[in-house]
Amino acid sequence: MAWGNDAADSRLHGTNIADSVIDTIGSTPLVRLKRISEIHGIECVLAMKMETTNPGGSAKDRPALEMILAAERSGELRPGGTIVEPTSGNTGVGLAIVAAQRGYKCVFVMTDKVAPEKVSLLRAYGAEVVVCPVAVPPEDPTSYYKVAERLTVERDAFRPNQYANPNNPLAHEKTTGPELWAQTGGRITHFVAGAGTCGTITGTARYLKAQNPAIKIIAGDPDASVFSGGSGRPYLVEGVGEDFYPAAWSPDLYDQVIPISDEESFLTARQVSREEGILIGGSGGMAVATAIRVAKAAAPNDIVVVLNPDSGRGYLSRVFDDQWMANFGFLRECDECIAAVLDARGDTPSLLYVNPSTSVRNTIDLMRANGISQLPVCKNTPPFAAAEVAGAVDELDLMEAVYRDSSVLDSAVEQVMGPKLPTIGVGQKVALAVEMLDVAPALLVLSGGRPLSVLTRSDLLSYFEVLSNG
Ligand SMILES: Cc1ncc(COP(=O)(O)O)c(C=O)c1O
């Protein structure tokens, strides 16, 4: 690959020295996923566009560059100016790289759902990072959208707004699409990618469909995201899926949007990393899980390309941390695990819960009718995400509250609820439950990232009894 360099500097003639890191954005490799294809019985050619080889390690370097160059041309960004952007990290890195080269300051606003490594990474590029709570609606003044709006005004800054900026999809239309067309000799039949701002999938689709309208465009999507028909409820995969439709959302260009669970996304990310030696993150795992489905149904001569947006390095404390994975019920640590305790209980009922607005009176009735002493308080209706658990109620606490003031019976349970129950994964060790129940009255068991059941000391006692009779 030859980088463009300063033609006027004769010392560079005949060299392959890039003028700056900006000139190394794009032209990423396309690599076959042969081992994944073997494992999953895929007959067509399945290849991955490796966006990790961009200087910032993600696909977002492309729109970052395009958005800044366009803002310089339009005068929105002046020499020494400031850039403010709400971003989950990757766009921030791209912007920080281009800003460093061109002399701008950067302020990034993100939610507390983002892996802590991503925050440190942006600070390493000299950027200011403001972290906001994820659990507030977009119109709340502390939401990351609103905080970014306020900072843009206060600092007289340029706001690239990747969710609305046409230069985001344009970057992919100008670079990613043509690269894929050239790299496959015009024989690409399917393009698969995750969608967040929809810049990647829409821009690439525009170019590819213009070359050959028969090319199929498939989006992988977290199963709770609105793109695949979800309601935008919480999920754990980062950077993809939304609870609203960004400007670049173009359903006419997409042939299919396939919902993928957190569990399948994470397990696929781990499988690709181990089997192919390509370290990818949760959203890359989601894209590959989608591509596996597409490729299985494709004809042997088809070429299915999946875009991997970034590296697994940003997710070492989550997707690649066995403890974290096990605690959410994504991994089994042992045979003798919590699942066996639930099996021994036999009639594992669906999770009993109350909503925060349920009255204390109805909560007590529910507990009495089912002979239970603890109940989780969850927002919405099942299936819940772990993030939708708001707290818990305990028989003892309710008794004390009602004794002090009987009018509490008609209050919403959220007025008197206690903290959330500690969580344990369905595949974690029984010994861990014994240790935790020494201090906690009950545990909330998670499976596939979702609350499954409440585990009490009496459940463990029954299990030990079954074992000893066994
Ligand atoms: C990790 C990751 N994957 C995928 C995407 C989706 O790309 P796009 O925003 O172009 O739809 C993003 C977007 O931020 C991302 O950060």
The ligand as a Tripos MOL2 file, in Angstrom:
@<TRIPOS>MOLECULE
LIG
   16    16     1     0     0
SMALL
NO_CHARGES

@<TRIPOS>ATOM
      1 C1        -18.1330   -0.6160   18.5810 C.3       1 LIG1
      2 C2        -19.0550   -0.1180   17.5380 C.ar      1 LIG1
      3 N1        -19.6070   -0.9400   16.6680 N.ar      1 LIG1
      4 C3        -20.4430   -0.5250   15.7030 C.ar      1 LIG1
      5 C4        -20.8210    0.7580   15.5960 C.ar      1 LIG1
      6 C5        -21.8770    1.1480   14.5700 C.3       1 LIG1
      7 O1        -21.4320    1.9290   13.5140 O.3       1 LIG1
      8 P1        -22.3380    3.1070   12.9710 P.3       1 LIG1
      9 O2        -22.4190    4.1470   14.0320 O.co2     1 LIG1
     10 O3        -21.6100    3.5900   11.7610 O.co2     1 LIG1
     11 O4        -23.6910    2.5630   12.6360 O.co2     1 LIG1
     12 C6        -20.2840    1.6300   16.5180 C.ar      1 LIG1
     13 C7        -20.6890    2.9990   16.5280 C.2       1 LIG1
     14 O5        -20.3250    3.7630   17.3780 O.2       1 LIG1
     15 C8        -19.3640    1.1890   17.4920 C.ar      1 LIG1
     16 O6        -18.8240    1.9970   18.3850 O.3       1 LIG1
@<TRIPOS>BOND
     1     1     2 1
     2     2     3 ar
     3     2    15 ar
     4     3     4 ar
     5     4     5 ar
     6     5     6 1
     7     5    12 ar
     8     6     7 1
     9     7     8 1
    10     8     9 2
    11     8    10 1
    12     8    11 1
    13    12    13 1
    14    12    15 ar
    15    13    14 2
    16    15    16 1
@<TRIPOS>SUBSTRUCTURE
     1 LIG1         1 GROUP 0 **** ****
